[in-house]
């Protein structure tokens, strides 16, 4: 790859954090702060340790098996194509098909507040945003890198300004913020799933490994730097919410807008709307680029129809991008403008992501045992302690995923639907299309054409 088209460290960091500096995550983090107040900071701390465990596992696996398929390649090598398909489709594709439409609903709802005539004319202007980033991603990785770095810089700067202004009392006075709650460890543990939603997705940088500059050094660094940035910005953001808003405002449908208005007043409405929509654009840019490459890698491994693996002249996964964007639009259109179910959808998506992360931890343990001499440019320190702690910690969070009892049933229904549908597809495809044992590890297929990552 030509050097000028390679992704430098800054672009890799921007990709790693691109799925969390978004509206749905801002809302989820402020909802958690409203439910637990300072106990939610404890939940963020616990979530950061779980996130560190998956960062270590992904760093080793991505550099050991540097393929665009990412999770599907690791799991095919360790546990067989059946679980590889389940991990990728349920943990990434299905999650995106819920998370992105939820984000697009927020874009339309926000535009309805600040530009109602535009929404009336275009009906769902968020679909125009989706089309725009689909077309931009077709232009190739170099344009992606420039856009992504700019968007993430603006988003992190904006969130830090809001958080620091709220903590220092700049702008308007607090509007009845509640008194601090006492430390309640069971409450904090029950909020870990909500907090973890703000720390997922750092591994979205892994499918970009073929375009990364010096991946052996920069890929792990990108995820670790991204983790530190996310923890810092959302701790400050949540503290500002606790300081400026009462619990009933924090747990409302649009607490991020309420927080900005409580700090800067009504004149900030349009500026914050622009910032929030840029966050949604960051999510679209990241997910379209990364998940389409996962789909492409699965197609090249025989786990999806072969036509999804084709590229255009600029090296973009043309048909994977087109199919993925069309599926997002098909899910978004019938949902209307109802933002009430976003919390349930995002926590259910976090549950599916937890399952995928547990599988990745198992992948690393299995491949360490089966391929002890295979070159590993990065080795997870203290193996297997982070992986074992990650498996049990994420398992505990999954079993206690609901922040309130009434949300438990819809959350687990959504998780079961996503996992069930992908499991049915996985078994049918591996048995009848691939004509292979779904649970037989395919080390040879995963290692084929996988040399050491280029510097």
Buried (B, 14 or more C-beta within 10 A) or exposed (E): EEEEBBBBBBBBBBBBBBBBBBBBBBBBBBBBBBBBBBBBBBBBBBBBBBBBBBBBBBBBBBBBBBBBBBBBBBBBBBBBBBBBBBBBBBBBBBBBBBBBBBBBBBBBBBBBEBBEEEBEEBEBBBBEBBEEBBEBBBEBBBBBBEBBBEBBEBBBEBBBBBBBBBBEEEBBEBBEBBEEBEEBEEBBBBBBBBBBBBBBBBBBBBBBBBBBBBBBBBBBBBBBBBBEBBBBBBBBBBBBBBBBBBBEBBBBBBBBBBBBBBBBEEEBBEEBBBBBBBBBBBBBBBBBBBBBBBBBBBBBBBBBEEEBBEBEEBBBBBBBBBBBBEBBBEBBEEBEEEBEBBBBBBBBBBBBBBBBBBBBBBBBBBBBEEBEEEEBBBEBEEBBEBBEBBBEBBEBBBEBBBBEEEBBEBBBEBBEBBBEBBBEBBBEBBEEEBEBEBEEBBBEBBBEEBEEBBE
